[in-house]
Each structure stands twice: as structure tokens, then as C-alpha cells.
């Protein structure tokens, strides 16, 4: 049985640890809302990987791929998107 996810808590953790486009600093609510919804989908997928038993590395790789390929930030020499 998987624990119930609290979206607010997941957002807090996600935005503290993974915020590739700086959503926390956006004041324009008309843009921030849709961006937050998109982040939610990514963070929920990463959380479901972990809850399903995947290693932390797999969730990190997923979020790195989203930032570098889907969001389009590219990769650094270390293979991770720029922060």
C-alpha cells in the first residue's frame, strides 16, 4: 500500500530541490499557475517511481531528462542540466 501524497509538501520539496526554470521567483500568476501544474506532473511521476520501489537515482535521472530535453536547458559536462 502506497502512502498518500500531499501535493503541497511534494511541491515544497520539489521546488526546493528541483526548479530548473526558477518558478519560485515568478511573480506573474498567469504564467506561474500553468508552470506549477507542469512541474506537478513531473514531480508526481518522480514520486511514483520512488513509491514503486525505484532507486533514487532513477527519479533523479528522470527529472534531469525533463529539465535538459523537455524543458530544453541542455546538459552540463557532468551530464546534469544547469542549475
Buried (B, 14 or more C-beta within 10 A) or exposed (E): EEEEEEEEEBBEEBBEEBBBBEBEEBEEEEEBEEBBEBBBEBBBEBBEBEEEEBEEEEBBBBBBBBBBEEBEBEBEEEEBBEE
